[in-house]
Amino acid sequence: MIKTLSNNISFLRTMLYISAFVILVVGALTYRSITEVTKSSEMITHTYKVNVELEQILSNLKDAETGQRGYIITNDSIFLKPYIVGRNKINNSFAELKALTTDNSELKDNLIDLNVLINKRLLAFQTSYRSLPKNDIDDPNFISNFRHGKVLMDSIRDKIKGVITLQNNLLAKRTEAYKSDLMATPLLLFSLLLCSLTLMYIAYNSIYKNIKRLKATNEELEIFKESTNQSEIVSKHGSWTYNVQTDTFTYSDNLYRLLGEQPQSFESTIDNFMKYVHPEDVDQLKLQVEQMRENVELPYIYYRVIHKNGNIKHLKAYGKSLVNEDDETVLLGTTADITDEITSFRVLEERNAELERNNKELSSFNYVASHDLQEPLRKIQTFLSRLEDEEAEKLSEKGLKYINRIQNAATRMRSLIDDLLQFSRSNKADKVFEDSNVNLLLEAAKQDLAEVISTEHAEITSDAFPTMTVIPFQIQQLFVNLLGNSIKYKIEGQTPKITITHQIVEAEKEDHIIKPKKPFYHKIVFTDNGIGFDNQYAEQIFTLFSRLHNKDEYSGTGIGLSICKKIVENHKGYITASGQPGKGAIFTVYLPID
């Protein structure tokens, strides 16, 4: 949310810069356009002035020529006045043209040529009327000079006409440029104005949307603030901030409640806070606050506070520093009431102590079961053996049958006590994991079952196992129980065949591994050709004392597979079973790879 607002502000700032730039461009282009129009206007005026001065020169020459003719006809010197005045006017016109043609070399050259012709023509005027004999216009010299003057006058007309033609062409170009500038300038200004209006609309639209969004955000913040306050009340924690630059604290409403006070009931200073701290914890807390000011960090700290009503509360505080938008370092902290946790922890400690006592009692029971309970069994079996050896001839057939039943019951009792002890050891034995050669553990299990394997001629084949991190004696017991189970439930008259395979599998690809704790597992599969079982009992067979067959059919206590499950659970693994009646059973063990 804050990031979005910051992006919008950046966007508006960019739009402002762009609008200001466009305004500057509009001003610059307007100035340039006006300058160009003014320049074009000045050039047109300049061309008109040149043409006017040229026309004026021609007019003055015509006046001089007219005066000359008047003088020739009348021989009256008054007619020479236009010639004398025209000469001065021509000089003034040339001076003006010289100023107007400083930046036009072609026009300048033409004016030089024109000036030469005019000078010749004026000289021809002077020569003509001075060489004229009195009342003799038929004089050959006069006629020759007069004709030469006409030729010069024609040349001057042609020259002026040519210059005027050049100026008119230049005037046409400048007029066209002037019109173009006059047309382009409004179009350009209108385009830039339209662009400015578009940018202003975009900026306005963005501001309008941001205001709506800001309003909605403020409403959300109010809701969030209220939910945060309620959350602090429900979760029994309060928040606080510490500004490093100003060395000031700010407390949330619920932090006051954790101290047993009303929100904002006192100034949020560390000295006022210390008034509520348990006297035994004040010194330690002050030291931790000083370290917090130095390191601008506060690790988890624990202390007690005392309410005015005498209640003692246990609090836990933590703080993390950050830099705010004003480039100030601020420590954000949270304080939680952990009184209930402390109480629960103490109750848990008491229960753990009770559990430890119960474990000791269980250990005592195990000792009794392994020694005291087995001792009477040994005596019963001993005296039954003596009775059978010494008094068998004196007993009736029914008596011998009773003795046999007593012997079977005592043997079964001994087996049951041994299995219970084994199950108990799998529950409470020290779980010391070691890198073990599982192949050796399998061989040791075979040695434990050597007699029954030999008797039943069992065939056991297995893959080579890698080194595994396991509890060695428990894995050996796992092998003993699974191999013994497969041999026990063989098909009558058929050689037991047991196959053990191993592979490393990915937990995600195995359906039987639910919520795996490791990505890879050792998968060990025991497959036999025994009597098997119905798959509906696949879970039941791992239950303590659970048996699928009558005890007269197959011996056993129903504890062996329960021990297997407990051993696998001790290794944080999984064990499953599947089978088909008359076709054998499959037991699969998954052990995690660290």
N, C-alpha and C positions, 0 to 999 in steps of 0.2 A: 504494500500500500504506500509506504513512504517512498519507495523507489519509483513508483508510478507518478506520485506527486512531484518528485524531483525531476523526472523526465519531462513532465508537462511544463514546469517552470523553465527548464532549459529550452523547450520548444518555443515558449512565448518570448524568451529572451532573444532567441535566434530570429523570430519573426520581427521583433522590434528593431534588431540590427539591420535586417533586410529592408524594412520599411524606411529606416533612416537613410540607408544607402540609396534606395530608389529615389527618395526626396532629393538627396544630393545630386544624383544623376540627372533628375529632372531639372534641377536648378542649373547644373553645368550645361546640359544640352540646350536649355532655354537661352542661357547666356550666349552659348555658341551660335545658336540659330539667329538670335537677334543681332549678334555681331556679324554673321554672314549676310543677313538681310541689309544691315546698315552698310556693310562693305559693298554689297551689290548696288545699293542705291547710290553710294558715293561714286562707284565706277561709272554708273549710267550718267550721273551728273557731270562727271569728269569728261565723258565722251561728248556730251552735249556742249560743254564749254569749249572743247577743242573745235567742234564743228562751228560753233558760233564765232569763235575767233577767226577761223579760216574764212567763213562767210564775210566777216567784217573786213578782213584784209582784202578780199576780192571786191567788196563794195567800195572800200577806200580807193583801190586802184581804178575802179570804174569812175569814181568821182574825179580822180586826178586826170584820167583820160578825157572825161567830159570837159573839164576845165581847160585842158590843153587844146581841145578842138575849138572851144570858145575863144581862147586867146588867138589861135591861128586865124579864125574868121574875123574877129573884131580888132585884133591887135591891142586889146585892152588888158592891162596887167591885173585888173580885178579878177579876171577868170583864172589867174594862177593861184588864187587863194586856196581852192580845194586841193591843189597839188601840194602846197606848203603844209596845210593842215593834215592832209592825208598821210604825208610822210611821217608826221609825229604819231598819228594814230596807228600806222602800220608798225612803227617801232614799239609802241606800247603793246600792240597785239602780239608781236613776236616775243616780247618780254614775258607776257602772260603764258604764251604757248611753251616757252622754254621752261617755265616753272611746272607746267602741266605734263611735260614729256620727259621728266628726269628719269622715270623708270621704264621708258619704252624706247629702246634703241632704234627700232625700225622707224617709228614716227619722228624720232629725233633726226635721223639721217634725212628723211624726206623734208623736214623743215629747213635743214641746212641747204638742201638743194633749192627749195622754194625761196629761201632768203637770197640766194645768189641770183636767181631769176628776177626777183623783185627789184634787187639793187640794179641789175642791168636795165630793167624796164624803167625805173626812175631816172637812171642815167640817160636812157634813150629819150625820155621826156625832155630832160634838160638840153640834150644835144639837139633835139628837133626844133624847139622853139628858139634856141639861140642861133642855129644855123639857117633859120628861115630868113631869106632876103625880104626886104620890105615889100609887102603886097605881091610876093612872087611865090605862089604855092606850087608853081610848075618847075621850080628849081630841082635839078636832078639829085643834088645832095640831100635836099629836104625830103624829096619823095623816097629816096633810099632809106634815110633814117626813119621816116614815118612808117614805111613798110616793115623795117626791122623791129620797130616798136610793136607793130601788130603781131608779128611772129612771136615776140617775147610774151605779149599779152595772152596769145593763144596757149603758149607753153605753160604760162602761170595758171590759166583756167584748167588746163588738163591736169596739171600737178595737184592743184587744189581739189579738183574733182576726184582724182585718184586717192588722195589722202582722206577726203570725206567718205569715199566708198569703203576704204579700209576701216574708218571709224564707224561707219554704219554697220558693217559686218560685225565689228567688235561690239557695237551697241546691241545688235540682235542677240549675240551670244550672251552678253551680260543681262539683257532683258529676260532671256530664257532662264538663265541661272537665278535671276531675281524671282521670277515666277515660281521656279522649282522650289526655291527656299521658302517662298511664301506658302506653297502648298504642303511641303514636307514638314515644316515646323508644327502646324496645328495637328497634323496626323500623328507625328511623333509624340507631341505633348499629350494628345488624347490617349494614345496607346499606353504611355507611362502612367497617366492618370488612372486608366482602367486597371492597369497592373497594381497600382497602389490601392485602389478600391478593393480589388480582389484579395490582396494581402490583408487589408484591414478587415474584410469580411471573414477571412480564414481565422485571423487572430481573435476577432469578436466571437466567432462560433466556438473556437477552442476555449476562450475564457468562459463563455456561457456553459459549455459542457463541463469544464473544470469546476465551475461554481456549483453546478448540480452534483457532480461527483464529490466535491468537497463537503457539500451539505449531507449527502448520503454517508460519506466517510465519517463525518462528525457524529451522525446518528449511530453508526456502527461502533464508533469509539466509545460513545456514551454507554451503549449496550455492553460493549466489551469491558468497559471500566466497572460497570455494575456487576457483570458476571465474574470479573476478577475479584472484586470485593467479596462476593458471595463464595467464590472458590477458596479464597484465603480463610474465610470463616469456617467453611466446611472442612478444609484440609488442615486447619489449625496452623497456618503459617502467615508471616507478614513479610513485606519487602521494605527495603531502605536503599538510599543512595548516598554516596559520599563524594562531594566535589573536592578534588585534590587542590585546585587553584584557590578556592575560597575557604577550604577547610570547614565546610558546613555539611550537616546531615539533613536528610528528609526522610520521615517515617510514614509508612502507609497506615491507614486507619486500624487495620487488624493487628499491627505491631503493638499499638497501645493496648488493644484487648488482651494480647498475650501477657502483658504486664499487669492485667487486672484493672486497667483504666479506660475511661471513655476516649474515643478518637480525638486527637489534637487537643488533649487536655493540658499538655505542658509543652514547652519549647523543645524542639527536637535537637538536643545537644547530648554529647556523650556523658557529660557530668550529670545531667538529669536522669539519663538511662541507668547510670551506675548506682543510683539510689535504690533501685529495685533488685540489684544483683545480690545473691547470697554472700554474706561476709567472707565465707571461706573461699569464694571464687573471684573476689574483686581484684586482688593483686594480679592473679594470673590473666584475667580478662584485660586489665589495663596494659599489661605487657604485650598481649596479643594485638591490642588496638594500635599500640605504638609501632609494632612490626608491620601492621597493615598499612599505616601511614608511610612508612619507609619503603615498603616493597610494592605498594599499590595492589596488593593481592591479599586475600584472606582464605587460607585453607579451612577445612572443616574444624570448627571449635565447638566445645561443649561446656555449658555452664548452667547454673541454676538461678532462678529468680524467686522472690518471695512476694506474694500478693499482700494487700493490706489486711485481708482476712486470715493471713497466716499460711495459706496454701503454698506449697513449694512445687514449682514447675521446672522440668528439665527442658532446656532449649538447645538447638543446634543451629549454627550460623555458617554461611559461606558467602564469599564475594568474588566477583570477577570484574576486571577493569576493561574499559573501552573508551574510545575517543568520540565525543558527540559532534554534531554539526558545527558547533561554535569552536571546534578544535580544543575542547577542554577534556581533560582526563577525568572520567567519572567511574567510581566503583559501584557496581550494581550488586546488591546483596539480598539474601533471603534468610529468614529466621523461622525455624519450625519448632512447634511444641512436640517433643518426643516423649512426654511423660508416660503416655500409654505404652509406647514401645519399650521404655525402661521397665515399666511394670510387667509387661509381657515377657521381657527378657529374663527378669528375675524369676517369674513363674516357670519359664522354660529351664532356667538353671536348676530350680528345685526339682522339676520333673526329670531332668537329666541325671541329677544326683540320685533320685529315686530309681531311675532306670539302671544306673550303675549298680545300685544296691541289688536290684532284681537280677542283674547279670551275674553279680557275685553269688547270689543265691542259686541261680541256674547253674553256675559253675560247680557250686557245692552239690547240687542235684546230680550233675553229670558225674561227679566223683563218686557219689553214692551209687548211681546207676551202674557205673563201671566197676565198682568194687563191692559195695555192700549188697547190692541186689544180685550180682552175679555169684557172690559167695554162697548164698542159700541154694541157688540153682546147681552150683557145682556139687554141693553136699547131697542134694536130692538125686542128682544123676549118679553120684558115687554110691550111695546106699541102694539105689535101684539096681545098679550093676552088681553089687554084692548080693542083694536079694535074689537076683536072677541067677547068679553063679552058684550060690550056696543053698538056696531054698527052692529052686525051680522044680525039683522032683516032688516036693511036698505040696506044691500048689496045684490047684485044679486048672483045667483048660481055661475056664473063665478068669481065674486069677492071673494067669499068664497074659491073657488078652488085656486085662486092666493095666498090668505093668507096662506092656508095650505102648498103650495109649498115654500113660503118664510120661514115658520116655520121649514120645513124639511131641507132647505138649511142652516138656522142659526144653527140648531142642529148639522148638519154634520160639519159645520165650527168649532163649539166649540170642537167636537170630534177630528177633525184634528189638531187643535191647541194643545189640551191636549196630543195627541200622539207625535206631534213634540217636545213638551217640554220634554216628557218622553224619546224620542230618544236622545235629546240633553243632558239630564242628564246622560244617559248611556255612552255618549261619553266623557264627561268632569268631571264626578263626581270623588271625591277623592277615590282612590282605596285602602281602608283600609281593609286588610284581617284580619279576626278573626276566631278563633275556634268556630264554630257555631253548634247548634243542628238543623239539617236540617229538622227533623220531625216537629219542631215548626214552621219553615218557611213555610212548606207545609200547616200546619193547618192555618196559618195566611193568606196564599193565598186563601184557601177555604173560609175563613171569608170574604175576599174582594169580592168573587164571590157568597156569600151565597144566594143573591136574585135570580140570574139566575140559580144557581144549584137547588134551591127549585122549581123555576118555571118549569124547564125542567125535574125535577125529576132525575137528573143525578146521576149515580152510579160510585163512585171513590174508587178504591182499590189500596193500595200501600204497598211495602215492608218497613221494618224498615231501616232507614238510620243511618250510623255511624256519628260521629262528623267529620265535614269537615272544612278546612281552606278556607273560602270564604268571599266575600263581601255580608253581610247578606241581605240588602234591594234589591240588584240586583238579587240574587237568588230567593227571594220572588217574584220579578217582573217577572222573568223567568217562575216560576210556574204559576203565574196569566195568563200570555200571552198564554202559551201552553195549560192550562186547558180551558181557555176561547175560544181559537181557536177550540179545539175539540168539545166543546158544541155548538159553533156557527154553525159549519158545520156538524150538525147531519142530519140523514135521517129523513125526515118528517114522523111523526107518530111513531117514534121509540125512545125508551129510550136511551139516551147517556150513554155508558159504557166506562170508562177510566181505564186502568190498568197501574200502575207505578211500574217498577222493578228496582232493584239495584244489582250490583255485582262489584267486583274488578277484573280488567283484566290486562294482560301483554300487553304493547304497541306493541310489536313485532308481536303478534298474531291477531291484529285488522287491517283490511285492510284500514279502514277509518282514522286511525291515521298516518299521513304522517310526517316524520321527527320529531318523538317524542322528547320532551325535558325532559321527566321523564320516568322511566321504567314501572311504574304502574299508572292506571287511574281508577277513579270511572266511571262506565258505568250506566247511568240512561236512561231507555227506557219508552216513553209514547206511549201507544197503544190505539186506539179508534175504534169505529164501525161506524164512520161517512161516509160521501159521498166519502172520499178519493180523489185521483187525479192521473193523468197520470204521470208515473215516468220521463217522458221527461222534466217535469217542476220542478224536485226535487231541482235544484239549483236556478231556477228563483224565487221561492216563498220566498226566503230570501232577494230578492232585494227590496230596498226602493220604496214604492208606487206601488209595483207589486201586481196585483190581477188576479186571474184565473176566477172570476165570476163577473157578472154584479152587480153594486151597488144596483140595485133595487131588486136583488135576495137575496143578503146577505149584511148586513151593514158592515162598516169597512173602514179603510183608507189605508190599505196595508202597515202599518208601524210595526204592532205587531211582526211579525216574524223577521223583520230587527232588532228590539230591542233585541230579543232573541239571534240572532247571535252576536250582539255587546257585550252583556253581557258575552256570552261564550268566546269570543275572549279576553275580559278583564281578564278572568281567565286562558288565554293561553290554552284553550281547543278547542274542535271540536263539531260541531252539524251537523247532517245529517237528511234527510227525505226520506221516501219512501212510496208509497201508491198504491192502486188499486181502480179504480173507482167503487163506490158502496160497497166496502168492508172495507174501513177505511184507516187510515194513521198511520205511525209509525215515531216518532221523537226520535232520539238517541243523548244523550248529553254525552260527555267525559270530565271529569274534572281531572286535574293532581293531583297526591298524592305527597306532599312534603316529 
